[in-house]
Amino acid sequence: MEKRAFEKLGIQTSLLGFGCMRFPLTADQKIDEAEAENMIDRAIAAGVNYIDTAYPYHNGDSEPFVGRVLEKYDRDSYYLATKLPIWKLDTLEDAKKVFEEQMERLHKDYVDFYLLHALDRAKFEKVKALGIVPYLEEMRAAGKIRYLGFSFHDDYEVFEEILNYYPWDFCQIQLNYMDTEIQAGLKGYHLAEEKGIPVIVMEPVKGGMLASLPTEIEEQLTKERAQASIASWALRFVGTLPNVKVILSGMSTMGQVEDNLSIFETFEPLSEKEQKLIENTADTLKSRVKNGCTGCAYCMPCPAGVDIPGNFRIWNDQAVYQNTEQTKKKWSGMDEKAKADHCIRCGKCEKVCPQKILIRENLHQVAEELNTL
């Protein structure tokens, strides 16, 4: 199993981290505990030693389940990560209560990697206002936290501000070959590298979108590596970056576990030729985007209640990845009142759109195409 060194922390983790937010489910949408435990056991037996959960995963069931599964293992044989849900906190006392609840759920004396969860500008301001970092420093001094970091979801400028705020032990960002200029992106990765802050990557396969691609694109990748899964290209892209210490994969089936283990047991960085192939793959996929919506939301709120960026996101993803089943699921899961059908064609949105998108015309196309899938 490929290991990466956190030099300043004096530890080594498996490059593959087991993400605990997409466990297999039973018919009643609860964690299929028997199968999920088998999956964790298989990963650990193969050398995975980084286990990542969070307070809200699986409606709060992930932490206690993971804590029970790990009871069978020596505490110093793995690294356990969980996260503080900033959006649930109004006071510092709230943070203390949630932290103690997490320790009880996990049934552990300490957490190795503790993250401020999903920081954006508003949550970061709350972190500062409530004095959460000094409290977590106290918990680290008391031996309840070993390493302190954050996960991130906002623009690069906010990432830079947060990264410079505190001498973090690590940071966690979304990164894959399609999202190199989104959120922190590669620019954020390089900033962390310059500052000597190790990077943990989430969404390396873009929520599964990069595990299955349009046939003609898959054929180009398969021609280069006949036995490799399509998902392996996305994982190897991220793992080729030297300051990426852990790549989180939210595995839902034993098949996904086995595929990931085959990639990371004898990890091969992308060759120069393969990197060029992935760049071309990303360019080809991006060329299929229907419109240039960046999700800035300047067009919102819509007077009719339409989620304009949300509609365009689903529409563009279908055009790019042609994963009809995923698209149907996303479309059916959207609030009916927020769908493109409810556009009243007032034009207010088009007056403020920085991309000058023909929003009314495009929403009509969204409704026509997605309602007939």
Residue, then its C-alpha position, 0 to 999 in steps of 0.5 A: m500500500e502506497k504510504r505518504a509522509f507528513e514530514k512535520l508531523g512525523i507520521q505516514t498515512s496510506l495514500l488511500g483514505f476510506g471515506c465514510m459518507r457513502f456506505p452501502l445502505t439497506a432497504d430502509q436507507k440505513i447503513d448496511e453494517a455487515e457489508a460496510e464492516n467487511m469493506i472497512d476490514r478489507a481495506i485495513a487488511a490491505g494497508v489502509n490506515y486513514i479512516d474519515t468520518a464526520y458528524p452529519y454523515h449518514n444522518g449521524d450514524s457514521e461516527p458511532f458505526v465507525g467507532r464500533v468497527l474500529e474497536k477491534y483494532d489497536r488504537d495506534s494502528y490507524y488514523l481517525a478523522t472527523k469534523l466539527p459541523i460549524w453550521k450547527l454552532d451558535t456559541l462556543e458551548d455548542a462547539k464543546k457539546v458537539f465535540e464531547e458528543q463526537m468523542e462519545r459516539l466514536h468511543k475513543d479517547y482522542v481523534d487523530f485528524y480533527l477538521l473544521h468542516a466545510l469552511d467558507r467565508a461565513k463559517f470562517e467568520k463564525v469560527k473566529a467570532l466564537g473562539i473555536v480554534p483556541y478551544l481546539e488548541e486546548m483539546r489538543a493540549a489535553g491529548k484529545i486531538r492530535y492534528l488540527g485542520f479544515s475542509f474547504h468549500d469556497d473560492y480561492e481568495v477565501f482559501e488563501e485567507i484561511l490558510n494564512y490565518y493559522p499554522w494548520d497541520f493539514c488542509q482538505i480540498q476538493l480536487n480532480y482533473m475537471d475541477t482544477e480551477i474551482q474552489a481552492g483548485l490547483k492554485g490552492y494546492h500549490l499555495a499549501e505546498e509552498k507553505g508546507i501544509p499537507v493536503i488531503v483530497m476529497e471528491p477525486v472522482k467528482g462524486g462518481m462522475l469521473a468513474s463513467l465517461p462517454t464511450e468515445i472518451e473511455e475508449q481513448l483511456t482504455k486504449e492506453r491502459a486496457q485493464a485500468s478502470i476509468a476511475s483509476w485515471a482520476l485517482r492517479f491524477v490526484g496522487t501524482l501531486p507529491n504534497v497530496k498525502v491522503i486521497l479520500s474515496g467514499m466507497s459504496t461497494m466491495g467492488q469499489v474497495e477492490d478497485n481502489l486497492s488495486i490502484f494504491e497497492t502498487f501506485e503509479p503516478l501518471s506518466e508525461k504521456e498520460q498527463k497529456l491524455i488526461e488534459n485532453t480528456a478534461d478539455t474534451l469534456k469541458s467543450r460539451v458544456k451547454n452554457g457558461c454558468t459558473g454558479c455565481a448566483y448573481c441571478m438569484p433569487c429568482p422571482a418565480g423561485v427557480d434555482i437557476p444555477g442548480n438547473f444549469r448544473i444538472w443540465n451541463d453535467q448531463a451534457v458533459y458526462q452523459n450519465t443519464e441515471q445520475t441525471k435522472k436521480k438529481w432531477s427527480g430530487m430537485d424541488e419541483k417549484a425550483k425546476a426550470d418549468h416555473c420560469i416566468r420569463c421576466g428577464k430579471c436574471e439576464k440583466v445581472c448575469p456576468q456571463k450574458i447567458l440567455i437564461r430564459e431560452n436555456l431554462h426552456q431547453v433544460a425543461e424540454e431535455l431533462n423532463t424527457l430523459 
